[in-house]
Amino acid sequence: MWFDTHCHIDAPEFRDDLSLVLARAAEQGVTGILIPAVRVSDYERVVKIVEQWSPLIPHLCFSLGIHPLYTMDAQEKDIELTRQAIEKYHHHPRLVAVGEIGLDYFVTHLDNKKQEWFFEEQLKIAKDFELPIIMHVRKSQDQLLKRLRQTKVSGGIAHAFNGSFVQAQSFLDLNFVMGFGGTITYDRSLQIKRLAKQFSQESYVIETDSPDIPPSWLMDEESKRNEPAYLPRIAQSFAKERNMSLDEVAKMNLQNASRVLPRLKKLL
């Protein structure tokens, strides 16, 4: 089976045809999807989608958190609302992590102090509830590592990882795995391809980040919307870099996701 470790099917881009999107995913063997919420106002919708569509995607699950790009409009009370939501759904069989949280220093108009505060406060929530995190990492690897060493959590997924070898090893040492998605399908993604070859098979998971990070074959299409159905094709590029079969990649992906997201094991 294929498990998409990062897919925003609650996004507005899927509002009109979500049933078709999920049907195409199921046809491609994608029977597991993790939906990471990005803001407080989306929490209930994410849970509703998971509960509605789990008969079609049996390993559908979710995480709750405030994405760094949404901290610009967030208020301090959203931290307490996030804590309350995690407490409310803590015994929900499909809650597997806190996230998507993290730091983004690529987008220049963000208030860095504010997004750092939100990340630190959500780390405390993850630690208090003994949950792993789904982490947004963009131009922020060293600052994330600094805070992870200060507030230790159980680990998780470093989504769409694009750091150095040394940074990657530091995340692995903290029980994180690196998420690889559509970027690896581009010929110019030399650093991503190098990273895909450098570590043991216990270091990786596969993701689409739908509807974002479109794989290379969508760039000539009128609609560049990414979908979870593309996960096996994205995995082909990863398999090529590591000289693995698709079956081996699917097995590796699920084993690693289950290790860093222990609650996922109960859904399998």
C-alpha positions in Angstrom: 0.0 0.0 0.0 1.0 3.6 -0.5 0.8 6.1 2.4 1.0 9.9 1.5 2.7 11.3 4.6 1.7 14.9 3.8 -1.4 15.9 1.8 -3.7 18.9 2.3 -6.9 17.5 0.8 -8.8 20.0 3.0 -7.4 22.8 0.8 -9.8 25.0 -1.2 -8.3 23.5 -4.4 -10.1 20.2 -3.7 -13.4 21.6 -2.5 -15.3 20.9 -5.8 -14.1 17.4 -6.6 -12.7 15.8 -3.5 -14.5 12.6 -4.0 -12.9 12.2 -7.5 -9.5 13.1 -6.1 -9.7 10.4 -3.4 -11.2 7.9 -5.8 -8.2 8.4 -8.2 -5.8 8.0 -5.2 -7.5 4.7 -4.1 -7.2 3.4 -7.7 -3.4 4.0 -7.5 -3.2 2.1 -4.3 -2.9 5.2 -2.0 -4.9 3.8 0.9 -3.3 6.1 3.5 -3.1 9.9 3.7 -2.0 12.2 6.5 -3.8 15.5 6.5 -1.9 18.2 8.5 -4.1 21.1 9.5 -2.6 24.6 9.1 -4.8 26.9 11.2 -7.3 26.7 14.0 -10.3 27.5 11.8 -9.6 24.3 9.8 -9.4 21.8 12.6 -13.0 20.7 12.6 -13.1 20.5 8.8 -10.0 18.3 8.8 -11.5 15.9 11.3 -14.8 15.8 9.4 -13.0 14.9 6.1 -11.1 12.1 7.9 -14.2 10.7 9.4 -16.2 11.0 6.1 -13.7 9.5 3.8 -12.0 6.8 5.8 -14.2 4.1 4.3 -12.6 4.8 0.9 -9.1 5.6 2.3 -8.9 3.3 5.3 -5.6 4.6 6.7 -6.7 8.3 6.5 -5.4 10.3 9.5 -4.7 13.8 10.7 -2.6 16.2 12.7 -3.5 19.6 14.2 -1.3 22.7 14.3 -0.7 26.2 13.1 1.5 26.5 10.0 4.2 29.2 10.1 2.7 31.0 7.1 -0.6 31.3 9.0 1.0 32.8 12.1 0.8 36.2 10.5 -3.0 36.2 11.1 -3.0 34.0 14.2 -3.6 35.3 17.7 -2.0 34.2 21.0 -5.4 32.6 22.0 -5.0 30.2 19.1 -2.3 28.3 21.1 -4.8 27.6 23.8 -7.4 26.6 21.2 -4.9 24.3 19.7 -4.1 22.8 23.1 -7.9 22.3 23.7 -8.3 20.7 20.2 -5.4 18.2 20.9 -7.0 17.4 24.2 -10.4 16.9 22.7 -9.1 14.6 20.0 -6.3 13.0 21.9 -8.1 9.7 22.1 -9.3 9.9 18.4 -7.8 6.9 16.7 -6.8 8.9 13.7 -4.9 11.8 15.4 -1.2 11.0 14.9 0.7 14.2 15.5 0.9 17.9 16.1 1.3 19.8 12.9 1.9 21.3 10.5 4.2 23.5 12.5 7.7 24.9 11.9 9.6 27.9 10.7 9.8 29.6 7.3 12.5 32.1 6.6 12.0 32.0 2.9 8.8 34.1 3.0 10.2 37.6 3.8 7.0 39.3 5.0 6.5 37.0 8.0 7.1 38.2 11.5 10.0 35.9 12.5 9.6 36.6 16.3 5.9 35.7 16.1 6.3 32.5 14.1 9.2 31.4 16.4 6.9 31.9 19.4 4.1 29.9 17.8 6.5 27.1 17.0 7.9 27.0 20.5 4.5 27.0 22.1 3.3 24.1 19.9 6.4 22.1 20.7 5.3 22.4 24.3 1.9 21.0 23.4 3.5 18.1 21.5 5.7 17.3 24.5 2.8 17.5 27.0 0.7 15.1 24.9 3.6 12.9 23.9 3.0 13.4 20.2 5.4 13.6 17.3 5.3 16.6 15.0 4.9 17.3 11.3 7.4 20.0 10.6 7.6 22.7 8.0 11.3 23.3 7.2 12.2 26.2 4.8 15.5 28.1 5.2 15.2 27.4 8.9 17.0 24.1 9.6 19.5 25.4 12.2 16.9 27.4 14.1 14.5 24.5 14.2 17.3 22.2 15.5 18.1 24.7 18.2 14.5 24.8 19.5 14.1 21.0 19.2 17.1 20.5 21.4 15.6 23.0 23.9 12.1 21.4 23.9 12.6 17.7 23.1 9.7 15.9 21.4 9.4 12.3 20.4 10.4 13.0 16.8 8.3 13.2 13.6 8.6 14.2 9.9 10.8 17.0 8.5 8.5 17.7 5.6 9.9 18.6 2.2 13.5 18.5 3.5 16.1 20.5 1.6 19.0 21.1 4.0 22.6 19.9 4.1 23.9 16.5 4.9 25.0 17.6 8.4 21.6 19.2 9.1 19.8 16.1 7.9 21.9 13.9 10.2 21.0 16.2 13.1 17.3 15.7 12.4 17.7 12.0 12.1 19.5 11.9 15.4 16.4 13.5 17.0 14.2 10.7 15.6 12.9 12.6 12.5 12.7 11.3 9.0 12.9 13.4 5.9 9.9 13.8 3.6 10.6 13.6 -0.1 8.0 14.7 -2.7 7.6 16.2 -6.1 10.8 18.2 -6.0 12.8 15.0 -6.6 11.2 14.6 -10.0 13.1 17.6 -11.5 16.4 17.1 -13.2 17.7 20.3 -11.6 17.0 19.1 -8.0 20.6 17.9 -7.6 20.8 18.5 -3.8 17.5 16.6 -3.2 18.8 13.8 -5.3 22.0 13.6 -3.4 20.2 13.6 -0.1 18.0 10.7 -1.4 21.1 8.6 -1.8 23.1 9.4 1.3 21.3 7.9 4.3 19.9 4.5 5.4 16.5 3.4 4.3 15.2 4.2 7.8 15.6 8.0 7.0 12.9 8.7 4.5 9.2 9.0 3.9 7.3 9.9 0.7 4.8 12.7 0.3 2.9 14.8 -2.3 2.2 18.0 -0.3 -0.9 18.2 -2.5 -2.1 20.5 -3.9 1.4 22.1 -3.7 4.9 21.2 -5.0 3.7 19.8 -8.4 5.9 17.1 -9.9 7.7 17.9 -13.1 5.2 16.3 -15.5 2.5 18.8 -14.3 4.5 21.9 -15.3 3.3 21.8 -18.9 -0.3 21.3 -17.8 -2.9 24.1 -17.5 -3.7 22.9 -14.0 -0.6 22.3 -11.9 -2.6 21.0 -9.0 -0.8 18.1 -7.3 -2.9 15.1 -6.1 -2.3 12.1 -3.8 -2.8 9.8 -6.8 0.6 10.9 -8.0 2.5 9.5 -5.0 3.5 6.2 -6.7 4.9 8.1 -9.7 6.8 10.5 -7.5 8.1 7.4 -5.6 9.5 6.2 -8.9 12.0 9.1 -9.0 13.0 8.3 -5.4 13.4 4.6 -6.3 15.6 5.4 -9.2 18.0 7.5 -7.1 18.3 4.7 -4.5 18.2 1.8 -7.0 15.2 0.3 -5.3 12.0 -1.3 -6.5 8.7 0.5 -6.1 7.6 -2.3 -3.8 10.6 -1.7 -1.6 10.0 2.1 -1.5 6.3 1.5 -0.5 7.3 -0.8 2.3 10.1 1.5 3.5 7.8 4.5 3.5 5.1 2.8 5.6 7.6 1.3 8.0 9.3 4.6 8.6 6.1 6.6 8.9 4.8 4.0 11.4 8.0 4.3 13.5 8.0 8.1 13.9 4.1 8.2 14.1 3.4 5.4 16.5 -0.4 5.9 16.5 -0.4 5.1 12.8 0.3 1.5 13.6 -3.1 1.0 15.1 -4.7 2.0 11.7 -2.7 -0.6 9.7 
